[in-house]
Amino acid sequence: MTSKIVLAMLAVIIFATHAAAQAPMAQIGATTLQPGFEITTAFHNFDKRDGEAYTRVLNADTLRFLVNYTNTLGTVSRREILRGDRQNAKAYVIGFSKQMPLVMPGTTSVGLSANVFQELKKTGQANWGLMIDTSGKILPGRLSLVKKTRYRIVINNKVADIPALHAKGFFKAGKTQAIGEFYIVDGIHNPLMLRYNIKLGGQNIRSARDNRPIVMNVVRLNTGLSQRATLEQTLRTMRRFELYGIHFNFASASLRPGVRSLVADIAATLKNNPAWRLSIQGHTDSIGGANANQLLSQRRAQAIKTALIRTHKIKSGRLKVVGFGLTRPKATNDTLEGRAMNRRVELVRLDNAN
């Protein structure tokens, strides 16, 4: 084998490896914040209960993005993020609230601005600030790059390890201060905030509970693309498909909009393959008792079956519902992201057809 052939083969291998590593990033690149794109985060509230939040892009034009925020504890809010701020802003707003203005110029809400990201990556430092409550006051401070790393996340129902930056920061205004750790997508076009753990302190903190860390992890990204082809191919070859983010609207049994589109993809797959039968299997994390989690997992699976039958006219005999509760975890239940991955529904083919 000549040296030229060897070099060519090595080039192909290197290119393929690089392409595979970048594949998940292609789905969250320059066109990320478009209508239908949704960011799912897991968080702790002050009672140390898990919650999930959904930030969904409703509209986008040449000046701004309109996003809708809901969480499983009942908060509903909207915010407009200016495109200019996505490029230049030097402050980040922690959380969403109805008490906050619709537009907060000079801030971002889902990630760093491109300029701050570029400064952080190039020099290892960046001036930055945090808005930590509804007062509108910003704690000025500085980000310091710790290292480049990888971050595990579900993108369009596929688990992927994506490039990320790990940074630390200290922020202070008057007698209020904050110390935080942050993980950010390593991508200039869309440096999304993936995780933060922020400890507040100082004499201006209102109560003892506010001294607890503010913890947020992004656990899923849905770019709004149809998953029908992937769903059908995976069920055809692997006979099993995992669905993440199967939740009800707050205080109701109705499925969220993103879930309804996924149910439509399941229905289309079943109609394209009339011999297939599916077991719809619900799974939960370990928070709460075993019996309560078993019932919850059964309810989530049943909600999908009901939607397939009532909305899409799939015959009941093709669908079986099982609730496994907390008995089959995919990840550790000791972390927010692990518990979020355990809250899922799996589709398993029961037929023998190919």
Kinemage of the C-alpha trace (Angstrom):
@kinemage 1
@onewidth
@group {chain A} dominant
@subgroup {mainchain}
@vectorlist {calphas} color= white
{ca met a 1} P 0.000 0.000 0.000
{ca thr a 2} L 1.552 3.299 -1.061
{ca ser a 3} L 2.047 6.215 1.302
{ca lys a 4} L -0.409 8.292 -0.741
{ca ile a 5} L -3.153 5.708 -0.254
{ca val a 6} L -2.413 5.491 3.485
{ca leu a 7} L -2.559 9.275 3.814
{ca ala a 8} L -5.823 9.368 1.868
{ca met a 9} L -7.343 6.702 4.131
{ca leu a 10} L -6.219 8.571 7.238
{ca ala a 11} L -7.746 11.764 5.882
{ca val a 12} L -11.062 9.992 5.330
{ca ile a 13} L -11.016 8.554 8.873
{ca ile a 14} L -10.177 11.937 10.421
{ca phe a 15} L -12.882 13.664 8.385
{ca ala a 16} L -15.479 11.026 9.314
{ca thr a 17} L -14.583 11.238 12.996
{ca his a 18} L -14.802 15.040 12.938
{ca ala a 19} L -18.118 14.926 11.056
{ca ala a 20} L -19.580 12.468 13.560
{ca ala a 21} L -18.546 14.689 16.455
{ca gln a 22} L -20.071 17.750 14.797
{ca ala a 23} L -23.320 16.052 13.689
{ca pro a 24} L -25.290 16.942 16.841
{ca met a 25} L -24.025 20.530 16.624
{ca ala a 26} L -25.412 20.863 13.112
{ca gln a 27} L -28.859 20.557 14.637
{ca ile a 28} L -28.319 23.457 17.037
{ca gly a 29} L -26.399 25.829 14.779
{ca ala a 30} L -27.235 29.216 13.306
{ca thr a 31} L -30.918 28.450 12.700
{ca thr a 32} L -31.643 27.162 16.202
{ca leu a 33} L -33.991 29.849 17.487
{ca gln a 34} L -36.708 29.354 14.900
{ca pro a 35} L -40.432 28.744 15.478
{ca gly a 36} L -40.967 25.294 16.983
{ca phe a 37} L -37.543 25.021 18.607
{ca glu a 38} L -37.857 24.028 22.282
{ca ile a 39} L -35.372 23.902 25.151
{ca thr a 40} L -36.265 21.608 28.055
{ca thr a 41} L -34.544 22.280 31.376
{ca ala a 42} L -34.559 20.461 34.693
{ca phe a 43} L -34.251 22.515 37.873
{ca his a 44} L -34.513 22.451 41.657
{ca asn a 45} L -36.998 24.748 43.354
{ca phe a 46} L -36.417 25.986 46.893
{ca asp a 47} L -38.127 22.923 48.377
{ca lys a 48} L -35.604 20.765 46.509
{ca arg a 49} L -38.305 19.321 44.280
{ca asp a 50} L -37.506 18.620 40.639
{ca gly a 51} L -39.232 20.684 38.031
{ca glu a 52} L -39.046 20.817 34.248
{ca ala a 53} L -39.357 23.967 32.170
{ca tyr a 54} L -40.013 24.422 28.465
{ca thr a 55} L -38.813 27.467 26.523
{ca arg a 56} L -40.367 27.370 23.068
{ca val a 57} L -39.792 29.795 20.183
{ca leu a 58} L -43.196 30.991 18.972
{ca asn a 59} L -42.137 33.543 16.380
{ca ala a 60} L -39.029 35.143 14.889
{ca asp a 61} L -38.494 38.148 12.639
{ca thr a 62} L -35.596 40.377 11.637
{ca leu a 63} L -35.555 42.146 15.029
{ca arg a 64} L -36.526 39.669 17.720
{ca phe a 65} L -37.513 36.201 18.893
{ca leu a 66} L -40.722 35.649 20.853
{ca val a 67} L -40.390 32.762 23.323
{ca asn a 68} L -42.967 31.145 25.583
{ca tyr a 69} L -41.944 29.699 28.949
{ca thr a 70} L -43.893 27.173 31.026
{ca asn a 71} L -42.855 24.811 33.800
{ca thr a 72} L -44.339 21.887 35.671
{ca leu a 73} L -44.871 24.018 38.793
{ca gly a 74} L -47.317 26.321 37.006
{ca thr a 75} L -45.260 29.309 35.841
{ca val a 76} L -46.245 30.746 32.444
{ca ser a 77} L -44.394 33.690 30.883
{ca arg a 78} L -43.305 35.198 27.550
{ca arg a 79} L -40.251 37.166 26.537
{ca glu a 80} L -38.915 38.897 23.454
{ca ile a 81} L -35.183 38.457 22.869
{ca leu a 82} L -33.691 41.068 20.548
{ca arg a 83} L -31.393 39.841 17.801
{ca gly a 84} L -28.994 42.679 18.581
{ca asp a 85} L -28.732 41.455 22.170
{ca arg a 86} L -28.004 37.930 20.961
{ca gln a 87} L -24.955 39.497 19.330
{ca asn a 88} L -23.811 42.082 21.888
{ca ala a 89} L -25.504 41.855 25.312
{ca lys a 90} L -23.294 41.534 28.396
{ca ala a 91} L -25.921 40.383 30.912
{ca tyr a 92} L -27.975 37.201 31.358
{ca val a 93} L -31.434 36.904 32.940
{ca ile a 94} L -31.891 34.001 35.343
{ca gly a 95} L -35.342 32.493 34.905
{ca phe a 96} L -38.724 33.725 33.709
{ca ser a 97} L -41.548 35.447 35.575
{ca lys a 98} L -44.755 37.319 34.771
{ca gln a 99} L -43.353 40.169 36.877
{ca met a 100} L -40.500 40.680 34.396
{ca pro a 101} L -40.965 42.965 31.362
{ca leu a 102} L -41.612 41.403 27.968
{ca val a 103} L -38.452 43.029 26.590
{ca met a 104} L -35.264 43.613 28.603
{ca pro a 105} L -32.754 45.335 26.299
{ca gly a 106} L -29.097 44.611 26.958
{ca thr a 107} L -29.743 41.057 28.176
{ca thr a 108} L -30.037 37.528 26.845
{ca ser a 109} L -32.192 34.718 28.223
{ca val a 110} L -31.137 31.392 26.691
{ca gly a 111} L -27.381 31.752 26.287
{ca leu a 112} L -24.413 34.080 25.997
{ca ser a 113} L -24.255 36.740 23.333
{ca ala a 114} L -21.885 35.985 20.451
{ca asn a 115} L -19.486 38.730 21.557
{ca val a 116} L -19.233 37.524 25.166
{ca phe a 117} L -18.757 33.944 23.990
{ca gln a 118} L -16.031 34.963 21.568
{ca glu a 119} L -14.201 37.003 24.216
{ca leu a 120} L -14.423 34.162 26.737
{ca lys a 121} L -13.110 31.557 24.309
{ca lys a 122} L -10.371 33.759 22.862
{ca thr a 123} L -8.979 35.351 26.036
{ca gly a 124} L -10.257 33.066 28.811
{ca gln a 125} L -12.080 36.018 30.433
{ca ala a 126} L -15.215 38.039 29.689
{ca asn a 127} L -17.082 40.848 31.420
{ca trp a 128} L -20.619 39.654 32.094
{ca gly a 129} L -23.531 40.229 34.465
{ca leu a 130} L -26.493 38.395 36.000
{ca met a 131} L -30.072 39.528 36.598
{ca ile a 132} L -31.141 37.221 39.410
{ca asp a 133} L -34.670 38.436 40.266
{ca thr a 134} L -37.597 40.577 39.147
{ca ser a 135} L -36.033 43.831 40.402
{ca gly a 136} L -34.273 44.336 37.077
{ca lys a 137} L -30.934 44.999 38.781
{ca ile a 138} L -27.836 43.442 37.264
{ca leu a 139} L -24.928 42.051 39.274
{ca pro a 140} L -21.825 42.917 37.217
{ca gly a 141} L -18.976 40.441 37.185
{ca arg a 142} L -16.606 38.390 35.142
{ca leu a 143} L -16.559 34.925 33.563
{ca ser a 144} L -13.388 32.832 33.593
{ca leu a 145} L -12.909 29.826 31.341
{ca val a 146} L -12.109 26.618 33.226
{ca lys a 147} L -11.809 24.132 30.352
{ca lys a 148} L -13.339 22.754 27.205
{ca thr a 149} L -15.480 19.694 27.870
{ca arg a 150} L -18.400 17.592 26.625
{ca tyr a 151} L -22.026 17.770 27.732
{ca arg a 152} L -24.542 14.929 27.428
{ca ile a 153} L -27.944 15.960 26.150
{ca val a 154} L -30.919 14.605 24.202
{ca ile a 155} L -31.270 16.259 20.777
{ca asn a 156} L -34.386 15.336 18.826
{ca asn a 157} L -34.726 12.191 20.953
{ca lys a 158} L -31.103 11.085 20.445
{ca val a 159} L -28.550 11.121 23.269
{ca ala a 160} L -25.441 13.052 22.200
{ca asp a 161} L -22.241 14.399 23.764
{ca ile a 162} L -21.705 17.908 22.426
{ca pro a 163} L -18.742 20.316 22.789
{ca ala a 164} L -19.124 22.746 25.690
{ca leu a 165} L -17.218 25.356 27.669
{ca his a 166} L -17.026 25.140 31.451
{ca ala a 167} L -16.697 28.576 33.089
{ca lys a 168} L -16.856 30.143 36.550
{ca gly a 169} L -17.922 33.622 37.552
{ca phe a 170} L -18.157 36.053 40.468
{ca phe a 171} L -20.750 38.855 40.489
{ca lys a 172} L -21.474 41.623 42.990
{ca ala a 173} L -23.605 44.758 43.383
{ca gly a 174} L -23.661 46.513 46.749
{ca lys a 175} L -24.070 43.888 49.449
{ca thr a 176} L -25.440 41.199 47.119
{ca gln a 177} L -23.132 38.730 45.442
{ca ala a 178} L -23.293 35.527 43.420
{ca ile a 179} L -20.777 32.806 42.627
{ca gly a 180} L -21.590 30.448 39.789
{ca glu a 181} L -20.485 27.653 37.515
{ca phe a 182} L -21.704 27.587 33.912
{ca tyr a 183} L -21.651 25.222 30.940
{ca ile a 184} L -22.192 26.760 27.493
{ca val a 185} L -22.484 25.239 24.024
{ca asp a 186} L -19.108 25.636 22.298
{ca gly a 187} L -20.491 27.248 19.153
{ca ile a 188} L -20.241 30.894 18.078
{ca his a 189} L -23.555 30.827 16.190
{ca asn a 190} L -25.551 29.641 19.173
{ca pro a 191} L -23.779 29.592 22.565
{ca leu a 192} L -26.733 28.198 24.513
{ca met a 193} L -26.603 28.034 28.303
{ca leu a 194} L -26.571 24.327 29.171
{ca arg a 195} L -26.176 24.408 32.932
{ca tyr a 196} L -25.685 26.793 35.813
{ca asn a 197} L -25.259 26.374 39.554
{ca ile a 198} L -25.379 29.770 41.267
{ca lys a 199} L -24.899 30.430 44.971
{ca leu a 200} L -26.289 33.741 46.248
{ca gly a 201} L -25.005 35.604 49.290
{ca gly a 202} L -24.829 38.983 50.987
{ca gln a 203} L -26.962 41.074 53.321
{ca asn a 204} L -29.565 41.895 50.677
{ca ile a 205} L -30.729 38.292 50.274
{ca arg a 206} L -34.362 38.286 51.369
{ca ser a 207} L -34.621 35.020 53.268
{ca ala a 208} L -32.646 31.975 54.296
{ca arg a 209} L -34.095 29.900 51.461
{ca asp a 210} L -32.616 32.292 48.896
{ca asn a 211} L -29.151 31.188 50.004
{ca arg a 212} L -29.720 27.787 48.397
{ca pro a 213} L -28.101 27.285 44.997
{ca ile a 214} L -30.043 28.055 41.835
{ca val a 215} L -29.548 24.966 39.687
{ca met a 216} L -30.599 24.524 36.041
{ca asn a 217} L -29.646 21.867 33.493
{ca val a 218} L -30.718 21.728 29.860
{ca val a 219} L -31.688 18.104 29.284
{ca arg a 220} L -33.348 18.140 25.860
{ca leu a 221} L -33.337 20.180 22.664
{ca asn a 222} L -36.058 19.751 20.076
{ca thr a 223} L -35.330 21.593 16.859
{ca gly a 224} L -38.928 21.263 15.672
{ca leu a 225} L -38.034 18.827 12.882
{ca ser a 226} L -40.246 15.811 12.263
{ca gln a 227} L -38.871 12.602 13.750
{ca arg a 228} L -41.062 10.320 11.658
{ca ala a 229} L -38.293 8.891 9.449
{ca thr a 230} L -35.991 8.203 12.421
{ca leu a 231} L -38.838 6.723 14.453
{ca glu a 232} L -39.906 4.350 11.687
{ca gln a 233} L -36.388 3.264 10.790
{ca thr a 234} L -35.449 2.647 14.430
{ca leu a 235} L -38.571 0.590 15.100
{ca arg a 236} L -37.978 -1.339 11.885
{ca thr a 237} L -34.371 -2.263 12.705
{ca met a 238} L -34.007 -2.029 16.498
{ca arg a 239} L -37.686 -2.664 17.387
{ca arg a 240} L -37.474 -0.127 20.236
{ca phe a 241} L -37.659 3.673 20.382
{ca glu a 242} L -37.259 5.930 23.432
{ca leu a 243} L -39.386 9.071 23.824
{ca tyr a 244} L -38.252 11.797 26.207
{ca gly a 245} L -40.266 14.676 27.621
{ca ile a 246} L -43.653 12.974 27.809
{ca his a 247} L -45.430 15.279 30.242
{ca phe a 248} L -48.841 16.748 30.822
{ca asn a 249} L -49.725 20.406 30.873
{ca phe a 250} L -49.771 21.779 34.415
{ca ala a 251} L -52.676 20.406 36.518
{ca ser a 252} L -54.256 18.612 33.547
{ca ala a 253} L -54.109 15.355 31.614
{ca ser a 254} L -53.551 16.976 28.205
{ca leu a 255} L -50.299 16.376 26.375
{ca arg a 256} L -48.056 19.321 25.600
{ca pro a 257} L -47.881 20.606 21.970
{ca gly a 258} L -44.471 19.085 21.283
{ca val a 259} L -45.693 15.713 22.491
{ca arg a 260} L -48.786 15.896 20.277
{ca ser a 261} L -46.601 16.295 17.170
{ca leu a 262} L -44.566 13.279 18.271
{ca val a 263} L -47.785 11.268 18.717
{ca ala a 264} L -48.725 12.227 15.145
{ca asp a 265} L -45.388 10.778 13.980
{ca ile a 266} L -46.130 7.533 15.880
{ca ala a 267} L -49.562 7.348 14.270
{ca ala a 268} L -48.154 7.878 10.773
{ca thr a 269} L -45.581 5.141 11.409
{ca leu a 270} L -48.298 2.706 12.494
{ca lys a 271} L -50.417 3.538 9.459
{ca asn a 272} L -47.415 2.953 7.188
{ca asn a 273} L -46.854 -0.441 8.851
{ca pro a 274} L -50.302 -1.961 9.472
{ca ala a 275} L -48.897 -5.264 10.793
{ca trp a 276} L -46.984 -3.596 13.633
{ca arg a 277} L -48.189 -3.704 17.246
{ca leu a 278} L -46.589 -1.585 19.961
{ca ser a 279} L -46.067 -1.823 23.681
{ca ile a 280} L -46.110 1.723 25.149
{ca gln a 281} L -43.960 1.570 28.287
{ca gly a 282} L -43.843 4.368 30.852
{ca his a 283} L -40.834 5.053 33.118
{ca thr a 284} L -40.185 7.564 35.906
{ca asp a 285} L -37.366 8.799 38.121
{ca ser a 286} L -37.056 7.766 41.778
{ca ile a 287} L -38.651 10.865 43.341
{ca gly a 288} L -41.725 9.747 45.288
{ca gly a 289} L -42.889 6.290 46.278
{ca ala a 290} L -42.756 3.199 44.101
{ca asn a 291} L -46.543 2.865 43.882
{ca ala a 292} L -47.072 6.517 42.934
{ca asn a 293} L -44.396 6.295 40.251
{ca gln a 294} L -45.862 3.112 38.827
{ca leu a 295} L -49.250 4.808 38.497
{ca leu a 296} L -47.648 7.924 36.986
{ca ser a 297} L -45.759 5.891 34.387
{ca gln a 298} L -48.949 4.017 33.518
{ca arg a 299} L -50.789 7.314 33.132
{ca arg a 300} L -48.169 8.749 30.762
{ca ala a 301} L -48.237 5.644 28.586
{ca gln a 302} L -52.040 5.561 28.625
{ca ala a 303} L -52.199 9.221 27.549
{ca ile a 304} L -50.270 8.370 24.394
{ca lys a 305} L -52.474 5.362 23.664
{ca thr a 306} L -55.600 7.452 24.160
{ca ala a 307} L -54.313 10.149 21.794
{ca leu a 308} L -53.434 7.554 19.143
{ca ile a 309} L -56.916 6.036 19.343
{ca arg a 310} L -59.044 9.171 19.643
{ca thr a 311} L -57.120 11.602 17.449
{ca his a 312} L -55.514 9.307 14.907
{ca lys a 313} L -57.964 6.374 14.805
{ca ile a 314} L -55.387 3.695 15.601
{ca lys a 315} L -57.089 0.459 16.673
{ca ser a 316} L -56.817 -0.259 20.388
{ca gly a 317} L -55.780 -3.878 19.760
{ca arg a 318} L -52.493 -2.707 18.228
{ca leu a 319} L -51.432 -0.963 21.433
{ca lys a 320} L -50.479 -2.304 24.862
{ca val a 321} L -49.772 -0.076 27.892
{ca val a 322} L -47.255 -0.922 30.643
{ca gly a 323} L -46.058 1.218 33.572
{ca phe a 324} L -42.632 0.315 34.964
{ca gly a 325} L -42.332 3.274 37.329
{ca leu a 326} L -38.824 3.650 38.768
{ca thr a 327} L -37.726 0.041 38.242
{ca arg a 328} L -35.776 0.456 34.968
{ca pro a 329} L -33.600 3.587 35.154
{ca lys a 330} L -31.426 4.568 32.179
{ca ala a 331} L -29.187 6.865 34.235
{ca thr a 332} L -28.407 7.739 37.839
{ca asn a 333} L -31.228 9.208 39.899
{ca asp a 334} L -28.702 11.262 41.886
{ca thr a 335} L -28.583 14.146 39.375
{ca leu a 336} L -31.106 16.418 37.679
{ca glu a 337} L -30.088 15.311 34.202
{ca gly a 338} L -30.107 11.649 35.188
{ca arg a 339} L -33.633 11.850 36.586
{ca ala a 340} L -34.771 13.718 33.458
{ca met a 341} L -33.447 10.905 31.243
{ca asn a 342} L -35.275 8.349 33.390
{ca arg a 343} L -38.610 10.132 32.843
{ca arg a 344} L -39.431 8.642 29.463
{ca val a 345} L -41.737 6.443 27.406
{ca glu a 346} L -40.425 3.557 25.311
{ca leu a 347} L -42.095 2.057 22.252
{ca val a 348} L -41.416 -1.658 21.723
{ca arg a 349} L -42.660 -3.704 18.797
{ca leu a 350} L -44.607 -6.823 19.739
{ca asp a 351} L -45.147 -8.231 16.254
{ca asn a 352} L -42.853 -10.478 14.247
{ca ala a 353} L -43.149 -8.552 10.965
{ca asn a 354} L -40.129 -6.801 9.419
